[in-house]
Amino acid sequence: QVQLVESGGGSVQAGGSLRLSCAASGVTYGFYWMGWFRQVPGKEREGVASIYTPGGSTYPYYVDSVKGRFTISQDNAENTMYLQMNSLKPEDTAMYYCAADRASRIRFPLMSSQYNYWGQGTQVTVSS
């Protein structure tokens, strides 16, 4: 059974940094896509970054708005996925969710509807 638990959210000023963590159980790295999504009230959940690491290779994807500022990574030994967020902007304010699913089920890694396993979310607030 897949369980995902996010942590690391908080409040920062614009230009600051945060690192989100997603502790995963029941996930076999190399066979699962994992991703970070965010949502603000009244809007659809948006794919931020996703990662797939088959056979030692790494395939990260990012939404254009975070390229060059956010970095997704995995620590297989710790069964944890991270999202390092630098140069944060007020528009990055959202609830951030960790998601995972078998690679065979994922065609579009940044599309939230592709994923069946979700964490409870962690709030990120960026003030100007």
MMTF fields as JSON, N, C-alpha, C and O atoms, coordinates in Angstrom:
{
  "mmtfVersion": "1.0.0",
  "mmtfProducer": "UNKNOWN",
  "numBonds": 511,
  "numAtoms": 512,
  "numGroups": 128,
  "numChains": 1,
  "numModels": 1,
  "chainsPerModel": [1],
  "groupsPerChain": [128],
  "chainIdList": ["A"],
  "bondAtomList": [4, 2, 8, 6, 12, 10, 16, 14, 20, 18, 24, 22, 28, 26, 32, 30, 36, 34, 40, 38, 44, 42, 48, 46, 52, 50, 56, 54, 60, 58, 64, 62, 68, 66, 72, 70, 76, 74, 80, 78, 84, 82, 88, 86, 92, 90, 96, 94, 100, 98, 104, 102, 108, 106, 112, 110, 116, 114, 120, 118, 124, 122, 128, 126, 132, 130, 136, 134, 140, 138, 144, 142, 148, 146, 152, 150, 156, 154, 160, 158, 164, 162, 168, 166, 172, 170, 176, 174, 180, 178, 184, 182, 188, 186, 192, 190, 196, 194, 200, 198, 204, 202, 208, 206, 212, 210, 216, 214, 220, 218, 224, 222, 228, 226, 232, 230, 236, 234, 240, 238, 244, 242, 248, 246, 252, 250, 256, 254, 260, 258, 264, 262, 268, 266, 272, 270, 276, 274, 280, 278, 284, 282, 288, 286, 292, 290, 296, 294, 300, 298, 304, 302, 308, 306, 312, 310, 316, 314, 320, 318, 324, 322, 328, 326, 332, 330, 336, 334, 340, 338, 344, 342, 348, 346, 352, 350, 356, 354, 360, 358, 364, 362, 368, 366, 372, 370, 376, 374, 380, 378, 384, 382, 388, 386, 392, 390, 396, 394, 400, 398, 404, 402, 408, 406, 412, 410, 416, 414, 420, 418, 424, 422, 428, 426, 432, 430, 436, 434, 440, 438, 444, 442, 448, 446, 452, 450, 456, 454, 460, 458, 464, 462, 468, 466, 472, 470, 476, 474, 480, 478, 484, 482, 488, 486, 492, 490, 496, 494, 500, 498, 504, 502, 508, 506],
  "bondOrderList": [1, 1, 1, 1, 1, 1, 1, 1, 1, 1, 1, 1, 1, 1, 1, 1, 1, 1, 1, 1, 1, 1, 1, 1, 1, 1, 1, 1, 1, 1, 1, 1, 1, 1, 1, 1, 1, 1, 1, 1, 1, 1, 1, 1, 1, 1, 1, 1, 1, 1, 1, 1, 1, 1, 1, 1, 1, 1, 1, 1, 1, 1, 1, 1, 1, 1, 1, 1, 1, 1, 1, 1, 1, 1, 1, 1, 1, 1, 1, 1, 1, 1, 1, 1, 1, 1, 1, 1, 1, 1, 1, 1, 1, 1, 1, 1, 1, 1, 1, 1, 1, 1, 1, 1, 1, 1, 1, 1, 1, 1, 1, 1, 1, 1, 1, 1, 1, 1, 1, 1, 1, 1, 1, 1, 1, 1, 1],
  "groupList": [{"groupName": "GLN", "atomNameList": ["N", "CA", "C", "O"], "elementList": ["N", "C", "C", "O"], "formalChargeList": [0, 0, 0, 0], "bondAtomList": [1, 0, 2, 1, 3, 2], "bondOrderList": [1, 1, 2], "singleLetterCode": "Q", "chemCompType": "L-PEPTIDE LINKING"}, {"groupName": "VAL", "atomNameList": ["N", "CA", "C", "O"], "elementList": ["N", "C", "C", "O"], "formalChargeList": [0, 0, 0, 0], "bondAtomList": [1, 0, 2, 1, 3, 2], "bondOrderList": [1, 1, 2], "singleLetterCode": "V", "chemCompType": "L-PEPTIDE LINKING"}, {"groupName": "LEU", "atomNameList": ["N", "CA", "C", "O"], "elementList": ["N", "C", "C", "O"], "formalChargeList": [0, 0, 0, 0], "bondAtomList": [1, 0, 2, 1, 3, 2], "bondOrderList": [1, 1, 2], "singleLetterCode": "L", "chemCompType": "L-PEPTIDE LINKING"}, {"groupName": "GLU", "atomNameList": ["N", "CA", "C", "O"], "elementList": ["N", "C", "C", "O"], "formalChargeList": [0, 0, 0, 0], "bondAtomList": [1, 0, 2, 1, 3, 2], "bondOrderList": [1, 1, 2], "singleLetterCode": "E", "chemCompType": "L-PEPTIDE LINKING"}, {"groupName": "SER", "atomNameList": ["N", "CA", "C", "O"], "elementList": ["N", "C", "C", "O"], "formalChargeList": [0, 0, 0, 0], "bondAtomList": [1, 0, 2, 1, 3, 2], "bondOrderList": [1, 1, 2], "singleLetterCode": "S", "chemCompType": "L-PEPTIDE LINKING"}, {"groupName": "GLY", "atomNameList": ["N", "CA", "C", "O"], "elementList": ["N", "C", "C", "O"], "formalChargeList": [0, 0, 0, 0], "bondAtomList": [1, 0, 2, 1, 3, 2], "bondOrderList": [1, 1, 2], "singleLetterCode": "G", "chemCompType": "PEPTIDE LINKING"}, {"groupName": "ALA", "atomNameList": ["N", "CA", "C", "O"], "elementList": ["N", "C", "C", "O"], "formalChargeList": [0, 0, 0, 0], "bondAtomList": [1, 0, 2, 1, 3, 2], "bondOrderList": [1, 1, 2], "singleLetterCode": "A", "chemCompType": "L-PEPTIDE LINKING"}, {"groupName": "ARG", "atomNameList": ["N", "CA", "C", "O"], "elementList": ["N", "C", "C", "O"], "formalChargeList": [0, 0, 0, 0], "bondAtomList": [1, 0, 2, 1, 3, 2], "bondOrderList": [1, 1, 2], "singleLetterCode": "R", "chemCompType": "L-PEPTIDE LINKING"}, {"groupName": "CYS", "atomNameList": ["N", "CA", "C", "O"], "elementList": ["N", "C", "C", "O"], "formalChargeList": [0, 0, 0, 0], "bondAtomList": [1, 0, 2, 1, 3, 2], "bondOrderList": [1, 1, 2], "singleLetterCode": "C", "chemCompType": "L-PEPTIDE LINKING"}, {"groupName": "THR", "atomNameList": ["N", "CA", "C", "O"], "elementList": ["N", "C", "C", "O"], "formalChargeList": [0, 0, 0, 0], "bondAtomList": [1, 0, 2, 1, 3, 2], "bondOrderList": [1, 1, 2], "singleLetterCode": "T", "chemCompType": "L-PEPTIDE LINKING"}, {"groupName": "TYR", "atomNameList": ["N", "CA", "C", "O"], "elementList": ["N", "C", "C", "O"], "formalChargeList": [0, 0, 0, 0], "bondAtomList": [1, 0, 2, 1, 3, 2], "bondOrderList": [1, 1, 2], "singleLetterCode": "Y", "chemCompType": "L-PEPTIDE LINKING"}, {"groupName": "PHE", "atomNameList": ["N", "CA", "C", "O"], "elementList": ["N", "C", "C", "O"], "formalChargeList": [0, 0, 0, 0], "bondAtomList": [1, 0, 2, 1, 3, 2], "bondOrderList": [1, 1, 2], "singleLetterCode": "F", "chemCompType": "L-PEPTIDE LINKING"}, {"groupName": "TRP", "atomNameList": ["N", "CA", "C", "O"], "elementList": ["N", "C", "C", "O"], "formalChargeList": [0, 0, 0, 0], "bondAtomList": [1, 0, 2, 1, 3, 2], "bondOrderList": [1, 1, 2], "singleLetterCode": "W", "chemCompType": "L-PEPTIDE LINKING"}, {"groupName": "MET", "atomNameList": ["N", "CA", "C", "O"], "elementList": ["N", "C", "C", "O"], "formalChargeList": [0, 0, 0, 0], "bondAtomList": [1, 0, 2, 1, 3, 2], "bondOrderList": [1, 1, 2], "singleLetterCode": "M", "chemCompType": "L-PEPTIDE LINKING"}, {"groupName": "PRO", "atomNameList": ["N", "CA", "C", "O"], "elementList": ["N", "C", "C", "O"], "formalChargeList": [0, 0, 0, 0], "bondAtomList": [1, 0, 2, 1, 3, 2], "bondOrderList": [1, 1, 2], "singleLetterCode": "P", "chemCompType": "L-PEPTIDE LINKING"}, {"groupName": "LYS", "atomNameList": ["N", "CA", "C", "O"], "elementList": ["N", "C", "C", "O"], "formalChargeList": [0, 0, 0, 0], "bondAtomList": [1, 0, 2, 1, 3, 2], "bondOrderList": [1, 1, 2], "singleLetterCode": "K", "chemCompType": "L-PEPTIDE LINKING"}, {"groupName": "ILE", "atomNameList": ["N", "CA", "C", "O"], "elementList": ["N", "C", "C", "O"], "formalChargeList": [0, 0, 0, 0], "bondAtomList": [1, 0, 2, 1, 3, 2], "bondOrderList": [1, 1, 2], "singleLetterCode": "I", "chemCompType": "L-PEPTIDE LINKING"}, {"groupName": "ASP", "atomNameList": ["N", "CA", "C", "O"], "elementList": ["N", "C", "C", "O"], "formalChargeList": [0, 0, 0, 0], "bondAtomList": [1, 0, 2, 1, 3, 2], "bondOrderList": [1, 1, 2], "singleLetterCode": "D", "chemCompType": "L-PEPTIDE LINKING"}, {"groupName": "ASN", "atomNameList": ["N", "CA", "C", "O"], "elementList": ["N", "C", "C", "O"], "formalChargeList": [0, 0, 0, 0], "bondAtomList": [1, 0, 2, 1, 3, 2], "bondOrderList": [1, 1, 2], "singleLetterCode": "N", "chemCompType": "L-PEPTIDE LINKING"}],
  "groupTypeList": [0, 1, 0, 2, 1, 3, 4, 5, 5, 5, 4, 1, 0, 6, 5, 5, 4, 2, 7, 2, 4, 8, 6, 6, 4, 5, 1, 9, 10, 5, 11, 10, 12, 13, 5, 12, 11, 7, 0, 1, 14, 5, 15, 3, 7, 3, 5, 1, 6, 4, 16, 10, 9, 14, 5, 5, 4, 9, 10, 14, 10, 10, 1, 17, 4, 1, 15, 5, 7, 11, 9, 16, 4, 0, 17, 18, 6, 3, 18, 9, 13, 10, 2, 0, 13, 18, 4, 2, 15, 14, 3, 17, 9, 6, 13, 10, 10, 8, 6, 6, 17, 7, 6, 4, 7, 16, 7, 11, 14, 2, 13, 4, 4, 0, 10, 18, 10, 12, 5, 0, 5, 9, 0, 1, 9, 1, 4, 4],
  "groupIdList": [1, 2, 3, 4, 5, 6, 7, 8, 9, 10, 11, 12, 13, 14, 15, 16, 17, 18, 19, 20, 21, 22, 23, 24, 25, 26, 27, 28, 29, 30, 31, 32, 33, 34, 35, 36, 37, 38, 39, 40, 41, 42, 43, 44, 45, 46, 47, 48, 49, 50, 51, 52, 53, 54, 55, 56, 57, 58, 59, 60, 61, 62, 63, 64, 65, 66, 67, 68, 69, 70, 71, 72, 73, 74, 75, 76, 77, 78, 79, 80, 81, 82, 83, 84, 85, 86, 87, 88, 89, 90, 91, 92, 93, 94, 95, 96, 97, 98, 99, 100, 101, 102, 103, 104, 105, 106, 107, 108, 109, 110, 111, 112, 113, 114, 115, 116, 117, 118, 119, 120, 121, 122, 123, 124, 125, 126, 127, 128],
  "secStructList": [7, 7, 3, 3, 3, 3, 3, 7, 7, 3, 3, 3, 3, 6, 6, 7, 7, 3, 3, 3, 3, 3, 3, 3, 3, 1, 7, 7, 5, 6, 6, 3, 3, 3, 3, 3, 3, 3, 3, 7, 6, 6, 1, 7, 7, 3, 3, 3, 3, 3, 3, 3, 7, 4, 4, 4, 7, 7, 3, 3, 3, 3, 7, 4, 4, 4, 6, 6, 6, 3, 3, 3, 3, 3, 3, 4, 4, 4, 6, 3, 3, 3, 3, 3, 3, 7, 1, 7, 7, 4, 4, 4, 7, 3, 3, 3, 3, 3, 3, 3, 3, 3, 4, 4, 4, 7, 1, 1, 6, 6, 7, 4, 4, 4, 7, 7, 3, 3, 7, 7, 7, 3, 3, 3, 3, 3, 3, 7],
  "xCoordList": [0.85, 0.0, 0.892, 1.826, 0.584, 1.394, 0.91, -0.283, 1.849, 1.552, 2.57, 3.768, 2.073, 2.911, 2.656, 1.507, 3.733, 3.599, 4.514, 5.736, 3.907, 4.682, 5.065, 4.402, 6.141, 6.555, 7.432, 7.869, 7.684, 8.61, 7.976, 8.683, 6.656, 6.01, 6.188, 6.669, 5.797, 5.905, 5.694, 5.242, 6.031, 5.876, 7.242, 8.074, 7.468, 8.729, 8.433, 7.339, 9.424, 9.297, 9.763, 10.524, 9.294, 9.692, 11.213, 11.9, 11.715, 13.145, 13.746, 14.898, 12.974, 13.464, 13.394, 13.04, 13.742, 13.801, 13.093, 13.007, 12.596, 12.038, 12.376, 12.553, 12.463, 12.624, 11.49, 11.343, 10.704, 9.632, 10.146, 10.992, 9.615, 9.961, 8.698, 7.63, 8.837, 7.738, 8.28, 9.019, 7.902, 8.314, 7.355, 6.143, 7.904, 7.077, 7.287, 8.414, 6.202, 6.276, 5.424, 4.427, 5.832, 5.096, 5.405, 4.759, 6.401, 6.803, 8.136, 9.083, 8.216, 9.476, 10.067, 9.591, 11.114, 11.74, 12.29, 12.862, 12.106, 12.492, 11.292, 11.362, 10.184, 8.959, 7.785, 6.699, 8.021, 6.978, 7.407, 8.562, 6.465, 6.614, 6.199, 5.265, 6.911, 6.515, 6.516, 7.303, 5.629, 5.532, 5.054, 4.53, 5.253, 4.752, 3.702, 3.904, 2.597, 1.509, 1.117, 1.405, 0.467, 0.03, -1.358, -1.787, -2.038, -3.406, -3.73, -3.394, -4.385, -4.931, -6.439, -6.971, -7.139, -8.597, -9.221, -8.881, -10.138, -10.847, -10.153, -10.678, -8.974, -8.234, -7.938, -7.977, -7.643, -7.303, -5.91, -5.06, -5.712, -4.406, -3.412, -3.692, -2.258, -1.254, -0.027, 0.475, 0.446, 1.693, 2.877, 2.998, 3.751, 4.917, 6.184, 6.945, 6.398, 7.591, 7.332, 6.581, 7.943, 7.817, 9.135, 9.988, 9.285, 10.562, 10.358, 9.478, 11.201, 11.171, 12.616, 13.407, 12.967, 14.373, 14.526, 14.863, 14.288, 14.465, 15.934, 16.624, 16.409, 17.742, 18.853, 19.858, 18.709, 19.756, 19.669, 20.336, 18.863, 18.67, 17.656, 16.864, 17.701, 16.783, 16.085, 16.725, 14.768, 13.955, 13.083, 12.014, 13.535, 12.726, 11.926, 12.388, 10.759, 9.944, 9.528, 9.285, 9.452, 9.041, 8.025, 8.093, 7.112, 6.255, 7.117, 8.046, 6.813, 7.673, 7.88, 8.958, 6.863, 6.934, 7.937, 8.28, 8.413, 9.371, 10.742, 11.66, 10.889, 12.19, 13.277, 13.099, 14.4, 15.502, 15.402, 16.362, 14.259, 14.074, 13.849, 14.313, 13.152, 12.827, 13.639, 13.943, 13.988, 14.695, 14.05, 13.902, 13.671, 13.095, 14.181, 15.036, 14.135, 15.139, 14.572, 13.534, 15.275, 14.88, 16.088, 17.203, 15.862, 16.883, 16.345, 15.518, 16.817, 16.27, 16.534, 15.699, 17.679, 18.017, 17.067, 16.767, 16.598, 15.703, 14.238, 13.355, 13.968, 12.596, 11.892, 10.743, 12.604, 12.083, 12.317, 13.371, 11.321, 11.422, 11.455, 10.817, 12.2, 12.346, 11.965, 12.011, 11.593, 11.427, 12.133, 11.638, 13.291, 14.012, 13.467, 13.519, 12.949, 12.317, 13.12, 13.198, 13.712, 14.494, 13.823, 12.941, 14.248, 13.709, 12.184, 11.553, 11.618, 10.158, 9.456, 9.946, 8.299, 7.48, 6.116, 5.7, 5.423, 4.079, 3.152, 2.292, 3.319, 2.46, 2.761, 2.044, 3.804, 4.076, 3.257, 3.26, 2.559, 1.732, 0.646, -0.128, 0.588, -0.379, -0.225, 0.72, -1.167, -0.99, -0.241, -0.645, 0.836, 1.654, 1.418, 1.425, 1.208, 0.916, 1.961, 2.475, 2.252, 3.1, 2.198, 1.154, 2.588, 1.799, 2.715, 3.892, 2.151, 2.918, 1.982, 0.803, 2.524, 1.801, 2.77, 3.851, 2.365, 3.181, 3.48, 2.611, 4.71, 5.133, 4.28, 4.061, 3.797, 2.998, 1.672, 1.036, 1.256, -0.016, 0.157, -0.833, 1.382, 1.626, 2.033, 3.044, 1.256, 1.628, 2.039, 2.912, 1.404, 1.688, 2.066, 1.182, 3.35, 3.817, 3.39, 3.451, 2.966, 2.539, 1.019, 0.504, 0.313, -1.141, -1.644, -1.41, -2.329, -2.726, -3.665, -3.629, -4.496, -5.47, -4.812, -5.463, -3.544, -2.819, -2.435, -2.132, -2.447, -1.925, -3.053, -4.067, -2.855, -3.848, -3.455, -4.314, -2.182, -1.725, -1.286, -0.498, -1.822, -1.597, -1.292, -1.776, -0.482, -0.29, -1.357, -2.26, -1.229, -2.256, -1.998, -2.886, -0.804, -0.485, 0.264, 0.159, 1.02, 1.73, 1.646, 1.867, 1.329, 1.067, 2.361, 3.232, 2.464, 3.567, 2.98, 2.119, 3.447, 2.974, 4.163, 5.097, 4.124, 5.203, 4.657, 3.736, 5.217, 4.743, 5.656, 6.858, 5.063, 5.843, 6.48, 7.17],
  "yCoordList": [-1.184, 0.0, 1.243, 1.359, 2.158, 3.371, 4.419, 4.708, 4.977, 6.081, 7.181, 6.928, 8.4, 9.562, 10.611, 10.926, 11.15, 12.149, 13.323, 13.18, 14.489, 15.694, 16.443, 16.341, 17.188, 18.092, 19.179, 19.076, 20.218, 21.252, 22.553, 23.511, 22.597, 23.839, 24.913, 24.643, 26.121, 27.219, 28.556, 28.633, 29.598, 30.964, 31.603, 31.583, 32.172, 32.844, 34.121, 34.309, 34.988, 36.191, 35.892, 34.956, 36.699, 36.555, 36.561, 37.349, 35.662, 35.503, 34.438, 34.043, 33.979, 32.973, 31.571, 31.367, 30.604, 29.198, 28.312, 28.631, 27.206, 26.137, 24.816, 24.736, 23.778, 22.434, 21.562, 21.367, 21.048, 20.129, 18.698, 18.355, 17.875, 16.454, 15.622, 16.005, 14.485, 13.526, 12.156, 11.532, 11.701, 10.374, 9.353, 9.438, 8.384, 7.426, 6.012, 5.599, 5.288, 3.863, 3.132, 3.662, 1.908, 1.128, 1.513, 1.035, 2.384, 2.83, 2.203, 2.261, 1.612, 1.051, 2.038, 2.17, 2.731, 3.703, 2.985, 1.899, 3.607, 2.975, 2.37, 2.047, 2.213, 1.692, 2.659, 2.423, 3.749, 4.73, 6.107, 6.502, 6.831, 8.269, 8.873, 8.403, 9.925, 10.688, 12.161, 12.604, 12.905, 14.301, 15.212, 14.771, 16.492, 17.553, 18.357, 18.749, 18.585, 19.352, 20.435, 20.326, 21.472, 22.534, 23.007, 22.898, 23.539, 23.985, 25.165, 25.183, 26.141, 27.264, 27.163, 26.615, 27.676, 27.573, 28.138, 29.236, 27.373, 27.821, 27.53, 27.841, 26.933, 26.614, 25.125, 24.423, 24.662, 23.253, 22.97, 23.855, 21.716, 21.305, 21.339, 20.835, 21.938, 22.156, 21.291, 21.211, 20.653, 19.906, 20.849, 21.757, 20.646, 21.498, 20.811, 21.385, 19.587, 18.84, 17.358, 16.977, 16.536, 15.096, 14.438, 15.029, 13.182, 12.515, 11.014, 10.422, 10.417, 8.967, 8.532, 9.151, 7.461, 7.058, 5.578, 4.797, 5.174, 3.764, 3.421, 4.138, 2.336, 1.844, 2.843, 2.806, 3.723, 4.683, 5.976, 6.95, 6.011, 7.262, 8.127, 7.633, 9.413, 10.346, 11.187, 11.785, 11.223, 11.981, 12.956, 12.582, 14.202, 15.209, 16.041, 16.307, 16.436, 17.355, 18.51, 18.335, 19.703, 20.885, 21.693, 21.745, 22.301, 23.286, 24.515, 24.819, 25.202, 26.31, 27.368, 27.955, 27.607, 28.705, 28.47, 29.407, 27.233, 26.966, 26.544, 26.336, 26.416, 26.001, 26.997, 28.211, 26.454, 27.294, 27.725, 28.27, 27.494, 27.884, 26.676, 26.668, 25.673, 24.486, 23.302, 23.202, 22.401, 21.182, 19.999, 20.002, 18.994, 17.778, 16.714, 16.605, 15.935, 14.883, 13.766, 13.917, 12.64, 11.495, 10.961, 10.958, 10.515, 9.805, 8.396, 8.168, 7.462, 6.11, 5.458, 4.707, 5.741, 5.134, 5.599, 4.851, 6.831, 7.393, 7.277, 7.675, 6.73, 6.644, 7.989, 8.09, 9.006, 10.359, 11.125, 11.019, 11.887, 12.785, 14.21, 14.529, 15.064, 16.443, 17.414, 17.09, 18.597, 19.709, 20.908, 21.514, 21.245, 22.425, 23.624, 23.667, 24.586, 25.754, 26.993, 27.378, 27.608, 28.825, 29.987, 29.793, 31.178, 32.398, 32.374, 32.627, 32.071, 31.934, 33.248, 34.323, 33.141, 34.287, 34.167, 33.062, 35.27, 35.191, 34.254, 33.609, 34.174, 33.289, 31.806, 30.951, 31.498, 30.102, 29.675, 28.5, 30.615, 30.295, 29.298, 29.532, 28.194, 27.128, 26.018, 26.001, 25.099, 23.822, 22.909, 22.738, 22.332, 21.454, 20.002, 19.644, 19.174, 17.764, 16.897, 17.227, 15.794, 14.765, 13.695, 13.37, 13.15, 12.119, 11.052, 11.296, 9.861, 8.757, 7.798, 7.689, 7.111, 6.01, 5.208, 5.678, 4.01, 3.14, 3.796, 4.424, 3.643, 4.281, 3.83, 4.594, 2.582, 2.058, 2.805, 2.733, 3.52, 4.244, 5.709, 6.405, 6.184, 7.612, 7.885, 7.364, 8.696, 9.159, 10.622, 11.043, 11.39, 12.818, 13.102, 13.266, 13.165, 13.208, 14.424, 14.383, 15.49, 16.672, 16.827, 17.887, 15.775, 15.822, 15.126, 13.931, 15.856, 15.312, 14.128, 13.231, 14.105, 13.015, 11.667, 10.627, 11.68, 10.444, 9.69, 8.498, 10.368, 9.794, 9.342, 10.024, 8.188, 7.661, 7.801, 7.711, 8.016, 8.06, 9.485, 10.104, 9.983, 11.378, 11.498, 10.712, 12.496, 12.867, 13.858, 14.201, 14.313, 15.193, 16.662, 17.496, 16.985, 18.352, 19.116, 18.822, 20.1, 21.0, 22.408, 22.604, 23.377, 24.742, 25.522, 25.51, 26.198, 27.117, 28.51, 28.697, 29.474, 30.846, 31.767, 31.791, 32.528, 33.446, 34.862, 35.192, 35.686, 37.062, 38.016, 37.785, 39.079, 40.054, 41.096, 41.991],
  "zCoordList": [0.0, 0.0, 0.0, 0.794, -0.901, -1.031, -0.035, 0.051, 0.709, 1.618, 1.387, 1.262, 1.334, 1.068, 2.14, 2.449, 2.708, 3.761, 3.445, 3.406, 3.221, 2.915, 4.186, 5.218, 4.08, 5.152, 4.551, 3.405, 5.332, 4.902, 4.446, 4.135, 4.404, 4.011, 5.076, 6.177, 4.733, 5.682, 5.002, 3.859, 5.728, 5.217, 5.032, 5.939, 3.855, 3.563, 2.795, 2.264, 2.748, 1.935, 0.511, 0.27, -0.406, -1.803, -1.91, -1.26, -2.748, -2.903, -2.002, -2.182, -1.039, -0.11, -0.678, -1.839, 0.171, -0.244, 0.772, 1.957, 0.277, 1.106, 0.445, -0.77, 1.268, 0.724, 1.247, 2.453, 0.332, 0.678, 0.62, -0.205, 1.515, 1.547, 1.419, 1.897, 0.77, 0.66, 1.037, 0.275, 2.219, 2.672, 2.09, 2.293, 1.365, 0.638, 1.166, 1.44, 1.304, 1.602, 0.574, 0.083, 0.257, -0.734, -2.166, -3.099, -2.342, -3.679, -4.036, -3.252, -5.2, -5.698, -6.689, -7.816, -6.252, -7.139, -8.359, -8.26, -9.496, -10.741, -11.445, -12.631, -10.717, -11.301, -11.154, -11.685, -10.427, -10.169, -10.641, -10.481, -11.221, -11.358, -10.028, -9.378, -9.634, -8.456, -8.833, -9.67, -8.208, -8.593, -7.482, -6.459, -7.719, -6.847, -7.611, -8.76, -6.948, -7.52, -6.528, -5.336, -7.015, -6.111, -6.505, -7.654, -5.5, -5.732, -4.838, -3.654, -5.423, -4.662, -4.733, -5.698, -3.74, -3.743, -5.004, -5.446, -5.577, -6.753, -8.067, -9.136, -7.99, -9.215, -9.276, -8.266, -10.479, -10.656, -10.096, -9.996, -9.738, -9.252, -10.414, -11.502, -10.166, -11.211, -10.973, -9.852, -12.013, -11.914, -11.841, -12.663, -10.869, -10.669, -11.173, -11.952, -10.725, -11.115, -10.902, -10.004, -11.713, -11.557, -11.915, -12.577, -11.458, -11.631, -11.768, -11.144, -12.606, -12.847, -12.952, -13.665, -12.239, -12.19, -12.504, -11.615, -13.745, -14.1, -14.348, -15.072, -13.754, -14.032, -13.808, -14.517, -12.859, -12.557, -13.334, -12.983, -14.38, -15.122, -14.374, -13.572, -14.653, -14.001, -15.052, -15.916, -14.967, -15.907, -15.113, -14.63, -14.979, -14.302, -15.302, -16.412, -14.91, -15.701, -14.798, -13.604, -15.402, -14.662, -15.473, -16.701, -14.787, -15.433, -15.724, -14.976, -16.789, -17.233, -16.15, -16.051, -15.352, -14.384, -13.257, -12.536, -13.091, -12.003, -12.511, -11.717, -13.812, -14.357, -13.96, -14.056, -13.513, -13.08, -11.631, -11.084, -10.995, -9.596, -8.685, -7.545, -9.17, -8.385, -8.891, -10.08, -7.965, -8.325, -7.61, -6.388, -8.386, -7.817, -7.729, -8.609, -6.658, -6.494, -5.641, -4.997, -5.648, -4.836, -4.093, -4.616, -2.883, -2.122, -1.904, -1.021, -2.709, -2.638, -1.289, -0.783, -0.713, 0.575, 1.673, 2.603, 1.56, 2.564, 2.162, 2.922, 0.961, 0.447, 0.516, 0.944, 0.09, 0.192, -1.107, -1.734, -1.485, -2.625, -2.104, -1.101, -2.788, -2.351, -3.46, -4.646, -3.041, -3.967, -3.353, -2.403, -3.903, -3.465, -4.229, -5.458, -3.496, -4.113, -3.753, -2.586, -4.755, -4.571, -5.288, -6.126, -4.95, -5.582, -5.598, -6.625, -4.463, -4.381, -4.66, -4.314, -5.292, -5.658, -4.984, -4.639, -4.793, -4.198, -4.964, -4.365, -6.268, -7.064, -6.851, -7.37, -6.101, -5.726, -4.518, -4.148, -3.904, -2.743, -3.112, -4.04, -2.394, -2.683, -1.66, -0.87, -1.69, -0.986, -1.94, -3.09, -1.469, -2.291, -1.903, -0.725, -2.927, -2.731, -3.417, -4.486, -2.776, -3.344, -3.955, -3.389, -5.098, -5.761, -6.338, -6.602, -6.528, -7.101, -7.815, -7.48, -8.798, -9.425, -10.277, -10.631, -10.592, -11.416, -12.759, -13.366, -13.209, -14.456, -15.635, -16.576, -15.585, -16.697, -16.85, -17.902, -15.803, -15.849, -16.223, -16.448, -16.293, -16.487, -17.924, -18.394, -18.62, -19.946, -19.927, -20.686, -19.058, -18.952, -17.512, -16.672, -17.202, -15.805, -14.994, -13.766, -15.629, -14.901, -14.868, -14.513, -15.236, -15.229, -13.975, -13.794, -13.112, -11.812, -11.93, -11.088, -12.942, -13.089, -13.368, -13.273, -13.705, -13.99, -12.712, -12.765, -11.587, -10.355, -9.421, -9.275, -8.799, -7.867, -6.401, -5.523, -6.123, -4.738, -4.396, -5.111, -3.278, -2.901, -1.422, -0.607, -1.082, 0.307, 0.738, -0.025, 1.992, 2.561, 2.255, 2.433, 1.8, 1.415, 2.482, 3.673, 2.039, 2.949, 2.362, 1.167, 3.205, 2.734, 2.57, 3.44, 1.438, 1.18, 0.956, 0.096, 1.727, 1.61, 1.393, 2.195, 0.3, -0.035, -0.013, -0.761, 0.836, 0.96, 0.2, 0.072, -0.295, -1.074, -0.178, -0.666]
}
